[in-house]
Every structure is written in C-alpha cells, then in structure tokens.
Amino acid sequence: MIALGQILGAVTSLYILLTIVLVVVSWVNADPQNMIVRMVVSSTEPFLRVIRRYTPALGGRVDWSPLLLFLLLLFIYYFVVQSLMDYGSMLRMAGMAGAQAAVAPF
C-alpha cells in the first residue's frame, strides 16, 4: 500500500506541476509549436476535456477546467494518497507486531 501511495503521489505531483505550467503558458501566450508546450497540452488535455464536458461554461471566456483539475489533484494528493500511506503504515506495524509475537511468546 505504501508503494502504491508513493507512485500515485508522484503521478499526482507531476500532474499538479503540469497543470500549473499549462496555466502559465496560457497566460504568456507561448508558441504552440514549442515541443514542451505541446507535451504539456497533450498530457493535460484528456483530463481537461472530461472536466469541460461535465461543467458548464461559466464567466464567458474564462476556462475554469484547469482550476477544477488542480483542486481535484490536490484532493487526490492530500486525501487519497495520504490515506493509502497511512493504511500501509498501519498494515506494516500490524505485521511487525504479529511477527514479534510469533518469535517471542513471552
């Protein structure tokens, strides 16, 4: 469970960073042909497309999907990943206590 939490935490952190970079790139109006810009857009766009499908257009020209993706990723990082890590630590401690009881019966 701890390894799964660490992997999910690393992927979530990466997507949080990519979402921030995407927002900054959209503000500075970077060259869309740039390889880094294309990589950021192509890696975040599938998630943003799903969010855009389920959220109405609010505020006219403002796209709120990066903010919603950012909040969703923060929820995953702070609640799901942290819960996996805590549960894994609890299982590890229970396993260690059981192993010690089997070795030393006194």
VENTANOR-V378286 format. One record per helix or strand of 3 or more residues. SS is the DSSP state (h for helix, s for strand). FROM is the first residue (numbers start at 1). LEN is the number of residues. If there is no record, write none. Layout:
# VENTANOR-V378286
{{SS/FROM/LEN} {SS/FROM/LEN}}
This chain:
# VENTANOR-V378286
{{h/2/27} {h/35/20} {h/65/39}}
